[in-house]
């Protein structure tokens, strides 16, 4: 792992850096000016509700929390830290997600803990185990350092028993906090404790009477019968706001961020944590990811992007880069944002080596790679992802990876999959993106007005150039033609748009000099001939 605190040039600017991970980390420095007592590790937590498949928002929370964790380590010269990824997998399934198979089977198990419901995918011992495994698989792939904690395992092992007895002792205090926030019909049946029915296995939402707090005994009505029941050892779980607060206190959580939609919940859970004798953790309230319609991304709806989808069309680093930017601003998350994120990440990475220390700490790529325990790569790629997409687009959906590398080899001396393994991966991404989203929409139009004559002049000028003409020389020719008043372009933007629409079949595109140099003069002249025909 890269230890930021070991780099003297970055230690001092870290103390005043305005990058949001450092601003968050300073909250923890203020919380423990002399470090956490008894040399304990500062505990970071992220929460996951495995009632649906994990999405990018879930990954995003672990990534951003890790960025704050590393910033705190940098500020303190390496104070001990831990990160717990907590899965609330004992929660009862309240509705069947839209994006899973065997919906009827799941519907038959509504109300039961997620770890007690069969896996509709038929791979794991329960639905929760399947979704937990998907989350852990990606967190492991990304290289996060974390401890996975299952709610079910903690409850059943008795690890929360003392905390549950504490909740029973403060049952009325918790009711006094929660009941004023609830509608009358909800308040009538509300209880901080959700017993698991010994008859049906369902997590019950019923009024509960505390019989003996120190023994963990409660009474409630179950299928018409009043029973006395132990809430210890997995006999119950807590309402989630109470559960959240109990975890903070029982585990000693110092930092947890959460979405804007949980702002009020965080306030109530903070009050409950205080009633239980604990302290609310520090944290960032972040804005939500939205789908292309502007709706909040939901695990149960399965809208937005899955982690797997992003990684089909873009790199892991571009995903982390997208997640880093402006956590307090709502951002649309859909297929269309992937290419831009890839290129912006690569551009920022290219800027990094020459930047002053304070600028490096504000550069997103610094936090992307420190979160993965890496140094920022010093390699630069010879082409942008946008240029690569345009190359693949004009070559057609049937083009092979070998053909693409041949083009790149002519454009960049010595460019092979062996010399540019990162670019090799981006070619796979570009081919998949083109196949699924670009190729079906490409439609070249005929030149209109002065466009035909301008294209004819471009063809003639290209014919006079040597095959190895530079991208800049070609770009200058493109500019000259666009500025020629005889072709009646109002501005250069109209000329470039005409080139994209007539040659590439797209309304937007790359720097034409770079594209023509990459695609080849002869091949570009063939495109012009097809357009003029």
N, C-alpha and C positions, 0 to 999 in steps of 0.2 A: 504494500500500500504506500502511496505517496504521502509523506508526512509534511504537510504544508509548514508546520511550525519549525521544521529543520532548515527552511530556506530563509536565510537572514534578510534577503532583499524584499521578501514579501511579509515578514513578520510585523514591521512597523506600519505599513499601509493597511494591513488587515484590521488594525485597531480603529481606524476611521473610515473604512470602506463603506460606501453607501449601497453596495450590492445587497439585495434583500436577505440572503442567507446570513450575512454578517450582522445585519440589523436585528434579525431574529436571535442569533446566537448571543448578542449582547444582553438580551433579556435574561438569559440563563446565567451570564456572568453577574448580573445584578442580583439574581435570585440567590446565588451562592458566591459572594465576593471572595471568600477564602476557600472555595471548592466545596463539594458536598461533604458533610461530616463523615468521619471514620473512613475516609478514602473510598467511599462508595462511588460506583459509576453513576453518572447522570443518565437517567432512563428516558429514552424517546419511545413513543408508542404510535403505531398506526393501527387503525381498525378496519376490518373487512366483514361485511355481512354476506355470507355465501349463499344467499337465497337465489342468486342468479350468477351467470358466468362473469368472471372478472373482466373489466374493460379498462381502457386506458386511464380513466379517472382513478381506478384502484392503484394501478402501477404508479401513477403520477404522485399519489400521496406518499408512497414509500420513497420515491426518488427525491422529492422536495425535502422530506424529513431528513434523508441522508445528507443532502446538501447542507442543511442547518447543522447537523451533527458534525460534519467535517469542519465547518466554519468555527464551531465552538471549540473543537480540538485545536484548531489553529490559533484561536485567540488565547487559549489557556496553556499553550505549549504542550499539549498532549494529555489533558485531564482524561481519566477513564470514562468511557461512555458505553451504553448498550442500546440496541434497538430491538423492540419487541413488535412483531407483526401479529396482532391478535385477531383471531377469527371468531366471530360471535356465532359459532355453529350449533349452539344449543337452542337458538331462537326457533320458535315455531313457524312453519311455513304458512304464510297468510294468503298468498295467491300464487297461482301457477305461472311461471315466466312464459313469455311468448316465444322464446327462441330455444326451446328444448324439445326433444322427442317425448313420447309416452305421456302426454298431458293428462289423459284419463287416469293413469296409474298414480300420478302425482296428486291429482285431485282427491283420490281416495285416502291420501295421507295428510290432508290439510290439517294444520294445527299441531302436528307432531314435530319434535326437534329435528332439525335438518340432518343430524347424524343418525336419525332413526328412520329415515326415508330411503328406500332403494334408489340406486343410481339409475336414472333413465337412460344413460349411455351404456350401462351394463359393464363398466370397467372397474368400479371401485365398490367398497362395502356400503357406501351411502352417497346420497346426492351431495352432502357437504364435503365428504372426502374427495369426490371428483372435482368440485370447484376449488377446494383448498389446493389440490394437486396442481391444477392449472395455474393458480396464482404463484405457487412456490416454484414451478418450472420456469416461469419467466423471470422471477426475482433471482433465481440461481443463475439463469442464463446471463443476466445483466451483471452479475458479480456483486450483488448487494451482500453486505455483512449484516445478518439479522438472526433473531431467534423466533421461530414460529411457535405460537402458543394457541392451543385449541381450547375454547371455552368449555366444551363438553368434557374434555380430559381433566381440566382444572376442577370443575364442579364435581365430577364423579370421583376424583381422587381425594376429595376432601380438602383440597388446597385453599378453597374459599370458605371453609366452614366457620372459621373464627370471624371472618368478615360478614358472613350471613347472620351469625348471632348478633353482631354489632348492628346490622340493619334492623333486626327484630327489636332490639333495645331502643332504637330510634325510629320505630315505625310511625309513631304519631308526629314526630318532627318532620319526617319525610312527607307525610300526608298534608301537614300544614303548608309545606312548600309547594306541593304538586296540585292539590285540589283547586286552589284559586285559578289555576291556569287551564282547567278542563271545563268542557261543556257539561251541563247538568246531567245528561244521560250517561256520559262517560264517567263522571265523578261518582255516580251511584254505584258502580261496580269496580271502581279502581282500587287496586292494591299494589304496593311496591313489590310484593312477592307473587310469583306465578308458579303455583305448584304443578308438578307433572302428575297427571291422574294415574293412580295405580291400576285403574280399570281399563282406560282407553289408550294411555300413553300420550295423550294430548297435553300440551302446555296450556293450562286453564287460565282464563281471564275471569276470575270470580272474586267476590269479597272474601277476605281472609282475616281470621281472628288469631291473634298471638296467644298461644296457650302457655308456653314456657320458653322465653327467649334464650336462656342459658342452655336449654336442652335442644333448641332448634325445632320446637313443636308448634304447629299451627293447626287450626281446624277450618273446614270449609265444606261446602256442599258439592258432592260429586255424584251425578246421575241420581238425584233425589235423596241421597243419603248424606248425612253430616258425618264426616270422618276426621280423626286426628292423625296428623301426618308429619313426618320429619322432613324438613327442607334440606337436610345435610346430605352429603355424598351423592348429589345429583337428583335429590327428590324434588327440587324446584330450581328455577332460575329467577332472575330479577327483571322487572320492567326495564327497558333498555336504558332510559335516562338514569335510573337508579343503578343499573348494572355498570354503566359507564363510570359513574362516580365511585362505586365500590371498587372497580378496577384501579382507578387512579390512586385510591387510598391503599388498597391491598398490595399492589405491585410497587407503589412509590413512584408513579409516573411524574416526570418533571416537564415533559414537552409533548404536546400533541396538537397537530393542526387539523382543521376540518372545514367543510364547505359552508358557504354563506347560508345555505338552507338549514343548517343546524345551529345558527346563531342563538336562537332562543333556547334550544335544547342545552347548549353549552352553558348558558346562564343558570338554568335550573340544576344541571348536574354539578356545577360549581358550588351552588348553595347546599346541595345534598352532601357533597364531599366535605364541606365545612362542618355540617351537622354530624358527620361520621368521625370527626376529629382530624380530618386531613386538609389538604391544600390543593386548590385547582392548579393544574399544570399551566405553564406558559404555552403560547401557541399563536399561529397565524390563521385568520379566517380568510379563506381563498374563494374566489369567484368560480362559478361552475363552467364546465365545458358544455357547449351547446351543439346540437346537430345542425345540418344544413338548413333546417326549417326554423332554427332559433329556439328549439325546445331542449330542455335539460336532458342530458344523457342518463339513461336508466338501465340498470342491470336486467330488470324484468322485461323491459321493452326490447332490449337488444339493439336500440338505435345508436347512432354514432358509429365509431370505429372499434373493432376489436384489436387487441395487440397483434394478433396474427395477421390481420389485414394490413396494418401499417407496415409490418416487417416484410410483407410481400412486395411492397411498393417503395419502401425507403429503409434507411439504415437505422440501427439501434440508436446511434448517436443523434440522428435527426429527431427521433422521437423524444429523447431526453432534452434536446435543445428546445423543442416546441413546448415541453412541459415547464421548462425553466422560466420562460419569458412572462413577465407581468402577471404574477399569480393573483393579483387583486383585480384583474380585468377579465370579464367574460370573453371567451374565445370560441369561435365556431370550429368544430373538430369534424372534418369529413375528408373524403378522398382527395378533394381538390387542394388541400393545404399541404399535402405531403411533398410534392416537388419543390415548392418554395422553401419549406423547412430544410430540406436536404441542401439546397444551394446556399441558404443563409448560414447554415452551420459551417459549410465548407469555407465560405467567405470569412466568417469570424475566426475560424481556425487559421486561415492564411494570415490574418492580421496579428494574431497573438504573439509570435516571436519578437516582433519589433516594438511591441507596446511597452510603455513605462509600467512599473510594478502596480501602481494603483489602477491603471487601465486594465491590466491583466486580470485583476481581482473582480473587475466589473464586467469582464467578457464572459458570456454564458458558457463558452467551451471550457473555461477553467473549472467551473462547477460541475459540468457534465462529466469531465474525466476524473476529477478528484473524487466524485461520488462513486466512481467505478474503481478507485484505487490505482489510477493511472496518471502518467504525465500526458500533457497535451501532445499529440503526434506532430512531428515537425514536417512530415511529408505534405506536399501540395499535389493535387490532381491536375492533369493537363487539360481537362475539359470540365465544363459545368454539367450538372445533371440535366438542366434544361436543354443544353446543346445535345447531350446524349439522347434525350427523349425525341428531339427533332430528327436526329440521324436515324433512330430506330423507326420513327414514324414514316419517313420518306422511303426507307428501305422496305417497309411493308411487314405485315404480321408474320410472313413466312420466312423472314430473314433469320439466319442462324447466328449463334454467338460467335462462331469462327469468322463469319463474314464481317460482323461488326468489328472484331479485333483487327481484321485486315485493313479496314478503313482507318481505324485508330493508329495502326502501325505506319501508315503512309503519312499521317498528320503529325505524329510524335515519334521521333527516332527512338527505337528500342522499346516501344510500348507493347508489353505482353501481359498476359494474366500473371506471370511470375514476377514481373517487375512492378506491377500495380495491382496487387490482390484486392485492395479496397475498391478499385475501379471495376474489377471483375464482378464483385458483388453488386455494384450499382448497375452494371449492364443487365444482370438478372432482374433487378428491380424495374429498370426502364422497359425491358421486354414485357414484363408482366403488366405494368401500368399501361403501356401502349396497347397490348392485346385486349385488356379488359375495359379501358376507359377512353383511349384516344382513337384507336383505329375505327371503332364503330361511329365516331362523330366526324371523322375527316371527310371533307367534300370540297374538292378544288372547284373554284368558279372560273368562268371565262373573263379575260381582261376586258375592261370597258374604258371608253374615252381615250385618254392619252396613255393608258397603261400598256397597251400593246406595243406602241412605238418605244416606250421606255424600256420594256422587256427586250425588244429587238436590239436596242443600243447596248443594253447590258450584255446580251449574248455576244455582240460584236467585240465589245471591250474584253470580255473574258477570253474570247478566241485568240486575242493578241497577247495574252499573258502566258508566261511559262507555267508548266504544270505545278511547280513548287512555289508559286507566288505566295507572299505572306498574307496573313489575315488582314493586316493593317492596309496593305496596298489594295486589296480587294474592297475593303470597307470604304476607302477613299473614293473608289470608282462608284460604288453604290450611292454615296453621298452626293457626288457631282451630278449624277443622273437625276436624283430626287430634287435637287435645287434648280434644275433646268426649267425655266418658266414655260418652255414650249410644251411640256407634258401636263401643265395645268394642275399640279399638286398644290393644295393650299399650304401644306407643310410637310416636313419629312415624315411625320407620323403616318400620313395618308399613303405615302409611297411604301413605307415598310409594311403597312397593313395590306396593301395590294400584293406585295411579294409573298407575305405569309398565306394569304387567301388563294392566290393563283398557283403558287408553287408547292405549298405545304398542306393546303386544305384546312388551315387553322386561322383563327382571328388574331392570334398572338404567336410570337416565336423568338428566335435567338438573335444575337448580333450576326447579321448576314455575312460579314466578312469571315468570321470564325466558322460559321456553318459551311460556307462554300469551300473554304480551305480544308475543312474536315471531310465533307462529302465528295470533294473533288470537282475540278472545273468541268471536265467532260460530263460527269453525271449531272451537274447543275445545268449545263447547256441542254442536256436531254430533258430535264424538267421544264425548261423554258420552251423548248420545241413543242412539248406536249401541251403546254398552256396556250401557245400561239396557234396550235392546230385546232 
